[in-house]
Amino acid sequence: MNDRITFEITDGVADVRLVRSDKMNALDDKMFSAITEVGEQLRNSPEVRAVVLSGEGKAFCAGLDMGNFSEMVADSHPDESSSKQPKLNREPLATRSHGITNYLQYAVWMWRDLPMPVIAAVHGVAFGGGFQLALAADMRYAAADTRFSIMEIKWGLVPDMAGTQLMRHLAPEDIVRELSYTGRVFSAQEALEYGFITRISGDPLALALSTAREIATKNPEAIRGNKQLFNAANYLSVEDGLLMESAVQDSVMGTPNQKEAVMAALEKRTANFTN
Protein backbone atom coordinates (compact mmCIF):
# COMPACT_ATOMS: atom_id res chain seq x y z
CA MET A 1 0.00 0.00 0.00
CA ASN A 2 2.73 2.48 0.95
CA ASP A 3 4.14 2.50 -2.59
CA ARG A 4 0.82 3.91 -3.83
CA ILE A 5 -0.74 5.77 -0.92
CA THR A 6 0.26 6.79 2.60
CA PHE A 7 -1.61 8.24 5.53
CA GLU A 8 -1.00 9.38 9.05
CA ILE A 9 -3.40 10.57 11.73
CA THR A 10 -2.53 13.59 13.88
CA ASP A 11 -4.94 15.22 16.33
CA GLY A 12 -7.94 13.70 14.59
CA VAL A 13 -6.86 14.67 11.05
CA ALA A 14 -5.94 11.95 8.54
CA ASP A 15 -3.37 13.19 6.00
CA VAL A 16 -3.82 10.86 3.00
CA ARG A 17 -1.46 11.14 0.03
CA LEU A 18 -1.20 9.45 -3.33
CA VAL A 19 2.53 8.76 -3.65
CA ARG A 20 2.94 7.26 -7.12
CA SER A 21 4.57 10.53 -8.11
CA ASP A 22 6.72 9.05 -10.92
CA LYS A 23 3.45 8.29 -12.78
CA MET A 24 1.64 11.49 -11.72
CA ASN A 25 -0.36 9.30 -9.33
CA ALA A 26 -2.08 7.52 -12.21
CA LEU A 27 -4.67 4.92 -11.23
CA ASP A 28 -3.59 1.31 -11.75
CA ASP A 29 -4.90 -1.83 -10.06
CA LYS A 30 -2.56 -1.42 -7.09
CA MET A 31 -3.65 2.20 -6.66
CA PHE A 32 -7.33 1.23 -6.70
CA SER A 33 -6.65 -1.44 -4.07
CA ALA A 34 -4.62 0.95 -1.90
CA ILE A 35 -7.25 3.70 -2.07
CA THR A 36 -9.96 1.25 -1.05
CA GLU A 37 -7.87 -0.20 1.78
CA VAL A 38 -7.09 3.21 3.25
CA GLY A 39 -10.70 4.34 2.92
CA GLU A 40 -11.91 1.26 4.80
CA GLN A 41 -9.41 1.88 7.60
CA LEU A 42 -10.59 5.48 7.92
CA ARG A 43 -14.25 4.45 7.93
CA ASN A 44 -13.57 2.28 10.97
CA SER A 45 -11.43 4.86 12.82
CA PRO A 46 -13.58 6.80 15.31
CA GLU A 47 -10.61 9.01 16.22
CA VAL A 48 -10.54 10.47 12.69
CA ARG A 49 -12.59 13.65 12.52
CA ALA A 50 -11.50 15.00 9.12
CA VAL A 51 -9.51 13.75 6.13
CA VAL A 52 -7.23 15.58 3.69
CA LEU A 53 -6.63 13.85 0.36
CA SER A 54 -3.74 15.02 -1.85
CA GLY A 55 -1.15 13.80 -4.33
CA GLU A 56 2.63 14.09 -4.12
CA GLY A 57 4.84 15.19 -7.01
CA LYS A 58 3.68 17.12 -10.04
CA ALA A 59 0.00 16.23 -9.95
CA PHE A 60 -2.97 15.27 -7.84
CA CYS A 61 -3.91 12.43 -10.19
CA ALA A 62 -3.54 12.08 -13.96
CA GLY A 63 -6.34 9.54 -14.25
CA LEU A 64 -6.28 5.94 -15.37
CA ASP A 65 -2.84 4.45 -15.98
CA MET A 66 -2.13 4.04 -19.68
CA GLY A 67 -1.20 0.41 -19.07
CA ASN A 68 -4.77 -0.30 -18.03
CA PHE A 69 -6.02 0.74 -21.46
CA SER A 70 -3.83 -1.81 -23.22
CA GLU A 71 -5.19 -4.51 -20.93
CA MET A 72 -8.78 -3.34 -21.30
CA VAL A 73 -9.12 -4.57 -24.89
CA ALA A 74 -7.80 -8.05 -25.61
CA ASP A 75 -7.03 -9.52 -29.01
CA SER A 76 -9.80 -11.67 -30.35
CA HIS A 77 -10.75 -13.69 -33.36
CA PRO A 78 -14.07 -12.13 -34.31
CA ASP A 79 -16.60 -13.90 -36.42
CA GLU A 80 -19.45 -12.37 -38.39
CA SER A 81 -21.73 -12.25 -35.36
CA SER A 82 -19.24 -10.12 -33.45
CA SER A 83 -19.09 -7.42 -36.14
CA LYS A 84 -15.31 -7.46 -35.71
CA GLN A 85 -15.57 -5.79 -32.33
CA PRO A 86 -12.81 -6.64 -29.80
CA LYS A 87 -13.74 -8.46 -26.63
CA LEU A 88 -13.39 -6.62 -23.37
CA ASN A 89 -10.99 -8.33 -21.00
CA ARG A 90 -13.00 -7.71 -17.83
CA GLU A 91 -16.13 -8.52 -15.89
CA PRO A 92 -19.19 -6.38 -16.70
CA LEU A 93 -19.02 -3.10 -14.80
CA ALA A 94 -22.76 -3.32 -14.19
CA THR A 95 -22.01 -6.06 -11.66
CA ARG A 96 -22.42 -4.54 -8.20
CA SER A 97 -19.55 -5.69 -6.00
CA HIS A 98 -19.55 -3.04 -3.25
CA GLY A 99 -23.11 -2.18 -2.27
CA ILE A 100 -24.52 0.23 -4.86
CA THR A 101 -21.19 0.44 -6.72
CA ASN A 102 -18.69 -1.65 -8.65
CA TYR A 103 -15.07 -1.75 -7.45
CA LEU A 104 -13.97 1.22 -9.61
CA GLN A 105 -16.86 3.41 -8.48
CA TYR A 106 -16.28 2.37 -4.89
CA ALA A 107 -12.71 3.74 -4.90
CA VAL A 108 -14.25 7.18 -5.54
CA TRP A 109 -17.70 6.99 -3.93
CA MET A 110 -16.32 5.75 -0.62
CA TRP A 111 -14.76 9.17 0.06
CA ARG A 112 -18.15 10.82 -0.27
CA ASP A 113 -19.61 8.03 1.85
CA LEU A 114 -17.08 8.27 4.70
CA PRO A 115 -18.76 9.52 7.87
CA MET A 116 -16.26 12.35 8.37
CA PRO A 117 -15.54 15.32 6.04
CA VAL A 118 -12.94 14.89 3.29
CA ILE A 119 -11.02 17.82 1.78
CA ALA A 120 -9.12 17.36 -1.49
CA ALA A 121 -6.01 19.46 -2.07
CA VAL A 122 -5.50 19.51 -5.83
CA HIS A 123 -2.54 20.66 -7.92
CA GLY A 124 -0.98 19.95 -11.31
CA VAL A 125 -3.68 17.97 -13.07
CA ALA A 126 -6.87 16.16 -12.12
CA PHE A 127 -7.85 14.27 -15.24
CA GLY A 128 -10.45 11.57 -15.81
CA GLY A 129 -10.61 9.27 -12.82
CA GLY A 130 -8.42 11.72 -10.88
CA PHE A 131 -10.99 14.46 -11.43
CA GLN A 132 -13.77 12.15 -10.26
CA LEU A 133 -11.74 11.22 -7.17
CA ALA A 134 -11.39 14.89 -6.26
CA LEU A 135 -15.12 15.47 -6.75
CA ALA A 136 -15.89 12.85 -4.09
CA ALA A 137 -14.45 15.13 -1.40
CA ASP A 138 -16.72 17.42 0.59
CA MET A 139 -14.59 20.41 -0.46
CA ARG A 140 -11.84 20.88 -3.04
CA TYR A 141 -9.03 23.43 -2.79
CA ALA A 142 -6.92 23.85 -5.92
CA ALA A 143 -3.74 25.63 -6.96
CA ALA A 144 -4.28 28.40 -9.51
CA ASP A 145 -2.44 26.57 -12.29
CA THR A 146 -4.27 23.25 -11.85
CA ARG A 147 -5.78 21.77 -15.01
CA PHE A 148 -8.90 19.61 -15.08
CA SER A 149 -10.58 17.40 -17.65
CA ILE A 150 -13.39 14.88 -17.95
CA MET A 151 -11.01 13.01 -20.21
CA GLU A 152 -12.81 9.69 -20.71
CA ILE A 153 -14.12 10.72 -24.14
CA LYS A 154 -10.53 10.85 -25.41
CA TRP A 155 -10.47 7.07 -25.04
CA GLY A 156 -13.99 6.62 -26.40
CA LEU A 157 -15.47 6.14 -22.94
CA VAL A 158 -17.89 7.78 -20.50
CA PRO A 159 -17.05 8.93 -16.96
CA ASP A 160 -17.77 5.79 -14.94
CA MET A 161 -16.20 6.25 -11.50
CA ALA A 162 -19.29 7.84 -9.91
CA GLY A 163 -18.54 11.08 -11.76
CA THR A 164 -21.98 11.51 -13.30
CA GLN A 165 -23.63 11.32 -9.89
CA LEU A 166 -21.16 13.76 -8.35
CA MET A 167 -20.97 16.31 -11.17
CA ARG A 168 -24.71 16.75 -11.53
CA HIS A 169 -24.95 18.24 -8.05
CA LEU A 170 -22.02 20.63 -8.51
CA ALA A 171 -22.21 22.25 -11.96
CA PRO A 172 -24.97 23.21 -14.41
CA GLU A 173 -26.06 20.35 -16.63
CA ASP A 174 -25.01 22.02 -19.87
CA ILE A 175 -21.48 22.59 -18.52
CA VAL A 176 -21.21 18.94 -17.46
CA ARG A 177 -22.45 17.82 -20.88
CA GLU A 178 -20.06 20.07 -22.80
CA LEU A 179 -17.03 18.98 -20.82
CA SER A 180 -18.01 15.30 -20.98
CA TYR A 181 -18.69 15.40 -24.73
CA THR A 182 -15.47 17.24 -25.60
CA GLY A 183 -12.92 16.27 -22.95
CA ARG A 184 -11.78 19.90 -22.97
CA VAL A 185 -9.05 20.78 -20.47
CA PHE A 186 -10.16 23.65 -18.24
CA SER A 187 -8.47 25.87 -15.67
CA ALA A 188 -8.86 26.21 -11.94
CA GLN A 189 -10.61 29.54 -12.43
CA GLU A 190 -13.12 27.88 -14.77
CA ALA A 191 -13.54 25.01 -12.31
CA LEU A 192 -14.32 27.54 -9.57
CA GLU A 193 -16.86 29.32 -11.75
CA TYR A 194 -18.50 26.03 -12.75
CA GLY A 195 -18.78 24.89 -9.13
CA PHE A 196 -16.32 22.00 -9.25
CA ILE A 197 -13.89 23.46 -6.71
CA THR A 198 -14.40 25.36 -3.50
CA ARG A 199 -11.42 27.70 -3.45
CA ILE A 200 -8.24 28.57 -5.35
CA SER A 201 -5.22 28.73 -3.06
CA GLY A 202 -1.52 29.42 -3.30
CA ASP A 203 -1.00 26.39 -1.05
CA PRO A 204 -4.06 24.12 -1.26
CA LEU A 205 -2.55 21.42 0.95
CA ALA A 206 -1.78 23.86 3.78
CA LEU A 207 -5.28 25.34 3.50
CA ALA A 208 -6.88 21.89 3.48
CA LEU A 209 -4.94 20.80 6.56
CA SER A 210 -5.80 24.04 8.35
CA THR A 211 -9.51 23.62 7.60
CA ALA A 212 -9.40 19.96 8.63
CA ARG A 213 -7.77 20.88 11.94
CA GLU A 214 -10.51 23.45 12.57
CA ILE A 215 -13.21 20.86 11.81
CA ALA A 216 -11.48 18.44 14.19
CA THR A 217 -12.09 20.89 17.08
CA LYS A 218 -15.89 20.71 16.63
CA ASN A 219 -18.36 18.21 18.06
CA PRO A 220 -17.61 15.09 15.97
CA GLU A 221 -21.18 13.84 16.27
CA ALA A 222 -22.52 17.12 14.86
CA ILE A 223 -19.94 17.10 12.05
CA ARG A 224 -20.85 13.54 11.07
CA GLY A 225 -24.53 14.41 11.35
CA ASN A 226 -23.99 17.36 9.01
CA LYS A 227 -22.30 15.14 6.45
CA GLN A 228 -25.05 12.55 6.71
CA LEU A 229 -27.65 15.24 6.02
CA PHE A 230 -25.81 16.85 3.12
CA ASN A 231 -25.09 13.49 1.49
CA ALA A 232 -28.77 12.56 1.64
CA ALA A 233 -30.18 15.99 0.75
CA ASN A 234 -29.53 15.64 -2.97
CA TYR A 235 -31.58 12.48 -3.19
CA LEU A 236 -34.48 13.10 -0.79
CA SER A 237 -37.80 14.84 -1.19
CA VAL A 238 -38.25 18.01 0.84
CA GLU A 239 -40.55 16.13 3.22
CA ASP A 240 -38.05 13.33 3.82
CA GLY A 241 -35.18 15.80 4.07
CA LEU A 242 -36.91 17.84 6.77
CA LEU A 243 -37.73 14.69 8.72
CA MET A 244 -34.14 13.47 8.48
CA GLU A 245 -32.86 16.87 9.64
CA SER A 246 -34.99 16.57 12.77
CA ALA A 247 -34.00 12.94 13.38
CA VAL A 248 -30.29 13.70 13.15
CA GLN A 249 -30.70 16.68 15.50
CA ASP A 250 -32.53 14.44 17.99
CA SER A 251 -29.61 12.00 17.89
CA VAL A 252 -27.06 14.78 18.59
CA MET A 253 -28.89 16.98 21.05
CA GLY A 254 -28.21 16.27 24.71
CA THR A 255 -25.25 13.98 24.12
CA PRO A 256 -22.11 14.51 26.24
CA ASN A 257 -20.25 16.04 23.28
CA GLN A 258 -23.09 18.44 22.53
CA LYS A 259 -23.21 19.52 26.18
CA GLU A 260 -19.43 19.95 26.12
CA ALA A 261 -19.75 22.22 23.07
CA VAL A 262 -22.17 24.45 24.97
CA MET A 263 -20.03 24.58 28.11
CA ALA A 264 -16.85 25.29 26.14
CA ALA A 265 -18.56 28.15 24.32
CA LEU A 266 -19.94 29.63 27.54
CA GLU A 267 -16.63 29.26 29.36
CA LYS A 268 -14.66 30.49 26.35
CA ARG A 269 -12.29 27.52 26.31
CA THR A 270 -11.27 24.75 23.96
CA ALA A 271 -13.77 21.89 23.97
CA ASN A 272 -12.65 18.42 25.02
CA PHE A 273 -14.66 16.02 22.88
CA THR A 274 -14.61 12.23 23.10
CA ASN A 275 -14.45 10.00 20.02
Secondary structure in CASP SS format (residue, H / E / C, confidence):
PFRMAT SS
TARGET T0000
AUTHOR 0000-0000-0000
METHOD secondary structure of the structure
MODEL  1
M C 1.00
N C 1.00
D C 1.00
R C 1.00
I E 1.00
T E 1.00
F E 1.00
E E 1.00
I E 1.00
T E 1.00
D C 1.00
G C 1.00
V E 1.00
A E 1.00
D E 1.00
V E 1.00
R E 1.00
L E 1.00
V C 1.00
R C 1.00
S H 1.00
D H 1.00
K H 1.00
M C 1.00
N C 1.00
A C 1.00
L E 1.00
D C 1.00
D H 1.00
K H 1.00
M H 1.00
F H 1.00
S H 1.00
A H 1.00
I H 1.00
T H 1.00
E H 1.00
V H 1.00
G H 1.00
E H 1.00
Q H 1.00
L H 1.00
R H 1.00
N C 1.00
S C 1.00
P C 1.00
E C 1.00
V C 1.00
R C 1.00
A E 1.00
V E 1.00
V E 1.00
L E 1.00
S E 1.00
G E 1.00
E C 1.00
G C 1.00
K C 1.00
A C 1.00
F C 1.00
C E 1.00
A C 1.00
G C 1.00
L E 1.00
D C 1.00
M H 1.00
G H 1.00
N H 1.00
F H 1.00
S H 1.00
E H 1.00
M H 1.00
V E 1.00
A E 1.00
D C 1.00
S C 1.00
H C 1.00
P C 1.00
D C 1.00
E H 1.00
S H 1.00
S H 1.00
S C 1.00
K C 1.00
Q C 1.00
P C 1.00
K E 1.00
L E 1.00
N C 1.00
R C 1.00
E C 1.00
P C 1.00
L C 1.00
A C 1.00
T C 1.00
R C 1.00
S C 1.00
H E 1.00
G C 1.00
I C 1.00
T E 1.00
N C 1.00
Y H 1.00
L H 1.00
Q H 1.00
Y H 1.00
A H 1.00
V H 1.00
W H 1.00
M H 1.00
W H 1.00
R H 1.00
D H 1.00
L C 1.00
P C 1.00
M C 1.00
P C 1.00
V E 1.00
I E 1.00
A E 1.00
A E 1.00
V E 1.00
H C 1.00
G C 1.00
V E 1.00
A E 1.00
F E 1.00
G C 1.00
G H 1.00
G H 1.00
F H 1.00
Q H 1.00
L H 1.00
A H 1.00
L H 1.00
A C 1.00
A C 1.00
D C 1.00
M E 1.00
R E 1.00
Y E 1.00
A E 1.00
A C 1.00
A C 1.00
D C 1.00
T C 1.00
R E 1.00
F E 1.00
S E 1.00
I C 1.00
M H 1.00
E H 1.00
I H 1.00
K H 1.00
W H 1.00
G C 1.00
L C 1.00
V C 1.00
P C 1.00
D C 1.00
M C 1.00
A C 1.00
G H 1.00
T H 1.00
Q H 1.00
L H 1.00
M H 1.00
R C 1.00
H C 1.00
L C 1.00
A C 1.00
P C 1.00
E H 1.00
D H 1.00
I H 1.00
V H 1.00
R H 1.00
E H 1.00
L H 1.00
S H 1.00
Y H 1.00
T H 1.00
G C 1.00
R C 1.00
V C 1.00
F E 1.00
S E 1.00
A H 1.00
Q H 1.00
E H 1.00
A H 1.00
L H 1.00
E H 1.00
Y H 1.00
G C 1.00
F C 1.00
I C 1.00
T C 1.00
R E 1.00
I E 1.00
S C 1.00
G C 1.00
D C 1.00
P H 1.00
L H 1.00
A H 1.00
L H 1.00
A H 1.00
L H 1.00
S H 1.00
T H 1.00
A H 1.00
R H 1.00
E H 1.00
I H 1.00
A C 1.00
T C 1.00
K C 1.00
N C 1.00
P H 1.00
E H 1.00
A H 1.00
I H 1.00
R H 1.00
G H 1.00
N H 1.00
K H 1.00
Q H 1.00
L H 1.00
F H 1.00
N H 1.00
A H 1.00
A H 1.00
N C 1.00
Y C 1.00
L C 1.00
S C 1.00
V H 1.00
E H 1.00
D H 1.00
G H 1.00
L H 1.00
L H 1.00
M H 1.00
E H 1.00
S H 1.00
A H 1.00
V H 1.00
Q H 1.00
D H 1.00
S H 1.00
V H 1.00
M C 1.00
G C 1.00
T C 1.00
P H 1.00
N H 1.00
Q H 1.00
K H 1.00
E H 1.00
A H 1.00
V H 1.00
M H 1.00
A H 1.00
A H 1.00
L H 1.00
E H 1.00
K C 1.00
R C 1.00
T C 1.00
A C 1.00
N C 1.00
F C 1.00
T C 1.00
N C 1.00
END
